Amino acid sequence: MPRAPSPGTPGPRVPGLRLLGSELGVLFRRRRTWAMLLALAAIPVLIAVAVRLSSAVPPGRGPAFLDRISQNGLFAGVTAMLVAVPLFLPLTIGVVAGDTVAGEAGLGTLRYLLAAPAGRGRLLVVKFAGAVVFAVAAPFTVALVGAGIGAALFPVGPVTLLSGDSIGAAEALARLLLIAAYLAVSLVGLSAIGLFMSTLTDVPVGAMAATVVFAVVSQVADALPQLEWLHPWLFTHRWLDFADLLRQPIVWDSFAANALLQGGYLAVFGALAYARFTTKDVLS
């Protein structure tokens, strides 16, 4: 009969969790990862310092909420996220997601990873999970640094929402984090696209560039009125639709619609990545 494990014996290890822990460890030990997070953190710092050094910001000039930062420092985080969404966040996500598989192939380590009992499907899921973790860390970095530098340079108090209601600073900070969560969900679709691009090549720079270009093209198409019929299907279409989170009570319709849209891109490009990766000849 098999022996029962003694109380001090560690339980069986889960290969997928161990592989995910290793992936996250590699990702967040890279200087490139921290350089990108520091670059994102510099956005709210630059905005807040510029507002602090200026005499006044005319209403309606510059990004949304820019003229409110001097009245309430929490708006530095909101303004910074609005500035980061069109280019800076997609750029960093494109670098991380585009490097998932192609980076291992370029280094010649992919075949060694596949020699482990994890399997191609599990490895692909772990790589995507790593990209999603970064997609969560990126907007939260902008939001938290923005709130911190805003509180350091400007007064912080009750915030008047778009609905006209006023909420306290603590609840306003919670709304700021909700916007960061909304943007993290928005970047899931782009992460799936980057994962698929990464399975198509052994050159990570090519996959990174293709992912970023995909995001830029989607935003350009979303700005063209001639393509209005296509707009609801573009993964960038709802990136800035978080105004409902700044109302009282919160309306979750935009959050749910955005999550559904990104889930569709995840299903399609995740399936394409799986089909490509499970049939790919790995030579490096």
N, C-alpha and C positions, 0 to 999 in steps of 0.2 A: 504494500500500500504506500502511496506517496506521503512523504512527511508533511505535516502541517508547518508552515513557517513560524519560527519563533517570534515573540513580540518585538525583539530588537532587529529583526531582519527587514531590510527595506523592501517595499512592494515592487512589483514589476514596473519597469520603465516604459513609458509610452513613446515609441519612436517618433511619432509626429510632433509631440510637444518638445522632445529633445532637439529635433531638427529645427523647429521654430525658434527655440531659445538660441540655438547656434546662429541661425540666420539673423535674428535681431541683434545678437552680440556683434556679429561681423558688420552689420549695417551701421550701428551706432558707435562702433570703434573707428570708423573711417573718418579721416579729417574732412573729406569732401562733404559728408553728411552734416557735420557740425558747422562747416563753412557756409552751407546753404541755410541752415537754421539761423546762424548769426546774421547772414545777409537779410533774411526775412525779418529778424528782430530789429535790424537797423532801420527798417521802413517807418515804424511808429516813432522811433527815436528822432529820426530826421524830421518828420512832420511836426512833432511836438516842439522840438527846438526851434524850427523855422517859425512856428506860430508865436512862440515865446519871444523871439527876437524881433518880430515884426510889430509895428505899431497897432495895426488893426487889419482884420481880414474882411473885405467887403462881402456882404451877404450875396450868395449866389455865385461867387467866384470860386473856382477850384473844385475839388471833390466834394461830394455831399457831406454835410456835418462839419466841414472844415471850420466854418465861422463859429461853431458852437464849442470848439475845444477850449478856448480861453474862458468860457463860462463854466464848463464842467470837463475835467480831465478825462473822464471815461470815454468821451467821444473820440479821443485819440485812437483807441483800439478799433472802433467802428470805421473811422476814416481810413486807417491803415489797411484794414481788411478789404475795403472797397478798392483801394489803390492796388493791392496785391493780387486781386482775383484775375484781372484780364491777362497778365503776363507772368508775374513772378511766381505765383503758386503753380500754374501749369508748367512753368520751366523746371521747377524743382521736382515736381511729380514725374515729369517726363524723364529726367535724369535717373531717378530711382527706379521707376517702373521699366524703363528701357534697358536698364542694366541687369534686370533680374536673371534672365537666362543667358542672354548674349554676353554678359560680363563673365559668367562662369565659362562659357565656351571660348571666349577670347583669352582667358587665363589658362585654358587647358585643364580646368578642374571639373568640368561638367560630367565627363565619363566616370570620374572617380566618385562623384556624388551618386550617379546612377548605379554604381556597383554596390552601394549600400542597399539594405533590404527595404528602403523606404518606397521605392517604386516611382515611376514618372508622374503619375497622377498626384500622389502625395507631395512630391517635391514641387510640383507646379502650384499646388494650393499653398504651401509654405512660402514660396516666393511671392505669391500674390498677397498673402497675409502680411508679409514684411512691408510691401509697398503700401498697403492700407494703413498700417501702423504709422508710417511716415506721413501719409495723407492726413492722419488725425493730428500728429504732432505739429505739422506746419502751420495750419490756421490757429491752433491754440497758442503757439509761440507768438504769433503776431498779436493775438488778443490779449494775452497776459502781459507781454512786454508793453503793449500800448496802454493798458490800464495802469501798470506800474509807473511808466514815465509820465503819463498824464496826471496821476495823483501826486507825483513828485514836483511837477512844475505848475500845476493849476489847482484851483479849488475843486473839491468833489462834493456833490450834494444830490438832492432829488433831481430826477430826470423827467422831462416832459416827453411823453410818447407821441407817436404820430396820431393816435386817437384823441389826444388832448388830455389824457389822464397823466397824473404825476405819480412816480414810484420812488422809493428810497434808493440810496446808493447800493445797498446790498443786493436788492432785487435787480437793479440795473446791471450790476456785474454779472448776475445770473443770466440775464438776457444777452449780455455780450458773449458769454460762453455758449449760449444756445446758438447764436449766429455762427460761432466757430464750429460747432457741431454740424450746423447746416452746410457750411462750406466743406467740411470733411466728407459728408455724404455726397456732395456735389463732385468731389474728386475721385469717387470710387469708379465711376464710368471711365474716366481718363486713365486710371490705374489699370483697368482691364484692357483698355486699348494698348497701353504701353506693354503689358504682359504679352499680348498677341504679337506686337511688333518685335518684341525681344526673341520670340521663337522663330522668327523668319530669317534671322541673320546671326552670324558669329561675330559681328562688329558692333559693339555696344553703342558707339557714337552714332551709327546709322539709325539704330532703334530709338535712341534718345531724340534725335533730330526729327524723325518721322512722327513721334508722339507729340512733340511740341508743335510741329507744323499742323498736325491734325486738329489740335486745340485752336490754333490761330485761324485756320480755314473755317472751322465751325462757328467761331465768333464773327468772322467776316460775313459768312452766309446768313447768320442771324440778324445782321444789321442791314441786309438788303431787302427792301420792301417787295421786290420782284419775286423773292423766294418765301413769301409769307406762308405759303402752304407747307413748307418744309420746317418752319421754325419750331413747332411743337415737338418734332422728332429729333432735334439737335440736342446733344447732351449738355451743351453750354447754355441752352435757352433759359433755364431756371436758376442759373448760378447767382443772380442778384435778386431773386424773388424772396428775400427774407424779411420784407417789410412787415409781414403779418406777425413776426416775432416782436415787433415794436408797437404792438397794439394791446389794449386792455379790454377784454381778456385776450389771451393769445389765440390766434386762429391758426390751426395746424394744417389747413388745406394745402398750402404751398409746400410745406415740409413733406407731406405725404406724397404729393404729386412729383416732387423732385426725387424722393426716394424710389418711387415707382419707375421714373424715367431712368435713373442710374442703374436700378436693378435690371432693367431691360438690356442696357448696354453690357452689364456684367454677364448676363446670361448668354448674349450673342457672342461677345468677344472672348468670354471665358470658354465657351464651347469651341470656338475657332482655335484658341490657343491650345486646348486639350487635344483636339484633332491633329493639329500640326505637330505638337511636341511628342505625342505618343507614336507617331509614325516617322519621326525625324531620325535620320542616320547621324548619330553623334560620333564625330571623329576626333574631338578634342575635349 
